[in-house]
């Protein structure tokens, strides 16, 4: 009897892939392939006969059919939707002011900050950047003058600007 998929969790994820997806069903033991549309999962593990943990491959935005193949056949399809990742968002800078000589820690609070490739104070890169998770970055302010916009760039784009004033 062919495997049967009953559910997938989550039902959506980023176009970049690399996120775990739990496939729930029956007859999954001996799986030889997990497909997301026409692309095989980056990897997968049969947890037990009723569950597989698959790593979603990269894909284009929109729905795809997920199937599992075993020696007994190919399962019914479950729908997984790839979504474009949103650019990062800055909600606050703590503190929003600093010395012209720079060198002070600034906590950048927001969403989607994981994987920051650049933190800029105006056009000047931060001196040191430490990721504190998806919602926060600790950056050391570079020297500067006046009021500048602080931005964070990730693979999903560049954030809104948050105002930082040099004293």
C-alpha positions as CSV (number, residue, x, y, z in Angstrom):
1,X,0.0,0.0,0.0
2,X,1.3,3.5,-0.9
3,X,2.2,5.9,1.9
4,X,-0.4,8.4,2.9
5,X,0.3,12.0,3.9
6,X,-2.2,13.4,6.4
7,X,-0.6,16.8,7.3
8,X,2.6,18.9,7.1
9,X,3.8,21.3,9.7
10,X,4.4,24.1,9.0
11,X,2.5,24.5,5.7
12,X,4.6,27.4,4.5
13,X,8.2,28.6,4.7
14,X,10.8,30.9,3.1
15,X,11.9,30.7,-0.5
16,X,15.4,30.2,0.8
17,X,14.5,26.8,2.2
18,X,16.6,25.1,4.9
19,X,13.7,25.0,7.4
20,X,12.5,21.7,8.9
21,X,9.1,20.4,7.8
22,X,7.3,17.6,9.6
23,X,5.4,15.2,7.4
24,X,2.7,13.3,9.2
25,X,1.0,10.2,7.7
26,X,1.1,6.4,7.5
27,X,3.4,4.0,5.7
28,X,6.4,6.3,5.6
29,X,9.0,3.8,6.8
30,X,11.5,3.1,4.1
31,X,11.0,6.4,2.4
32,X,13.5,6.8,-0.5
33,X,12.5,10.3,-1.6
34,X,10.7,13.4,-0.4
35,X,9.8,15.9,-3.1
36,X,8.8,19.6,-2.8
37,X,7.3,20.1,-6.3
38,X,10.0,18.9,-8.7
39,X,12.8,19.4,-6.1
40,X,14.0,16.8,-3.6
41,X,14.2,17.7,0.0
42,X,17.7,18.9,1.0
43,X,17.6,15.9,3.5
44,X,15.1,13.9,5.4
45,X,14.9,11.5,8.4
46,X,12.2,8.9,8.9
47,X,11.3,9.5,12.6
48,X,8.9,6.5,12.7
49,X,6.3,5.0,10.4
50,X,4.0,8.0,10.8
51,X,6.5,10.9,10.6
52,X,9.3,12.3,8.5
53,X,11.3,15.4,9.2
54,X,12.4,16.9,5.9
55,X,14.5,20.0,5.3
56,X,12.8,22.1,2.6
57,X,14.9,22.9,-0.4
58,X,15.0,26.4,-1.9
59,X,12.0,27.2,-4.1
60,X,10.1,30.0,-5.8
61,X,7.2,31.8,-4.1
62,X,3.9,29.9,-4.3
63,X,2.4,26.5,-3.6
64,X,4.0,23.2,-4.4
65,X,3.0,19.6,-3.9
66,X,4.9,17.6,-1.3
67,X,5.1,13.8,-1.8
68,X,6.9,10.9,-0.2
69,X,8.1,7.9,-2.2
70,X,8.7,4.5,-0.6
71,X,9.2,1.0,-2.2
72,X,5.4,0.7,-2.0
73,X,4.7,3.7,-4.1
74,X,4.3,7.5,-4.0
75,X,2.0,9.2,-1.5
76,X,-0.8,11.6,-2.1
77,X,0.2,15.3,-2.3
78,X,0.1,17.8,0.5
79,X,0.5,21.5,-0.2
80,X,3.4,23.6,1.0
81,X,3.7,27.3,0.2
82,X,6.9,29.1,-0.3
83,X,6.8,32.7,0.8
84,X,9.2,35.6,0.0
85,X,11.1,36.5,3.1
86,X,10.3,40.0,4.4
87,X,13.1,42.5,4.8
88,X,14.3,43.2,8.3
89,X,12.5,45.8,10.4
90,X,14.0,48.1,13.1
91,X,11.6,49.0,15.9
92,X,14.1,50.9,18.2
93,X,17.7,51.8,18.9
94,X,18.8,51.8,22.6
95,X,20.2,54.4,23.1
96,X,19.2,56.5,20.0
97,X,22.1,58.9,20.7
98,X,25.9,58.6,21.1
99,X,29.2,60.3,21.2
100,X,30.8,61.6,18.0
101,X,33.9,59.5,18.7
102,X,31.8,56.4,18.4
103,X,32.7,53.2,20.2
104,X,29.5,52.8,22.2
105,X,27.2,49.8,22.2
106,X,23.8,50.3,20.5
107,X,21.0,47.7,20.8
108,X,19.0,47.4,17.6
109,X,15.6,45.9,18.3
110,X,13.3,44.6,15.5
111,X,12.3,41.6,13.4
112,X,14.1,39.5,10.8
113,X,17.5,40.6,12.0
114,X,19.1,37.1,11.8
115,X,21.8,36.8,9.2
116,X,22.7,40.5,9.1
117,X,25.3,41.1,6.4
118,X,25.7,44.8,7.1
119,X,24.8,47.3,9.9
120,X,25.3,50.9,8.7
121,X,25.2,54.2,10.7
122,X,24.5,56.4,7.7
123,X,27.0,55.1,5.2
124,X,29.5,53.9,7.8
125,X,29.6,50.3,8.9
126,X,29.2,49.5,12.6
127,X,32.6,48.7,14.3
128,X,31.4,45.3,15.6
129,X,28.1,43.5,15.2
130,X,26.8,40.7,17.5
131,X,23.6,38.9,16.6
132,X,21.3,38.3,19.6
133,X,18.7,36.4,17.6
134,X,16.0,37.3,15.2
135,X,14.9,40.3,17.2
136,X,18.1,42.0,18.3
137,X,21.6,43.0,17.3
138,X,24.3,44.6,19.4
139,X,26.4,47.0,17.3
140,X,29.3,49.3,18.3
141,X,28.7,52.8,16.8
142,X,31.4,54.1,14.5
143,X,32.6,57.7,14.7
144,X,30.2,60.2,13.1
145,X,28.4,63.6,13.3
146,X,24.9,64.9,13.1
147,X,21.8,62.6,12.7
148,X,22.0,59.5,10.6
149,X,19.8,56.5,9.7
150,X,20.8,53.1,11.0
151,X,19.9,50.2,8.7
152,X,20.4,46.5,8.8
153,X,20.8,44.4,5.6
154,X,20.1,40.7,5.4
155,X,19.6,38.3,2.5
156,X,15.9,39.4,2.4
157,X,16.8,43.1,1.9
158,X,17.5,46.3,3.8
159,X,15.5,47.5,6.8
160,X,13.8,50.8,7.4
161,X,16.0,53.5,8.9
162,X,16.1,54.3,12.6
163,X,17.4,57.7,13.7
164,X,20.7,57.9,15.6
165,X,22.1,61.2,16.7
166,X,25.7,61.9,17.4
167,X,26.4,64.4,20.2
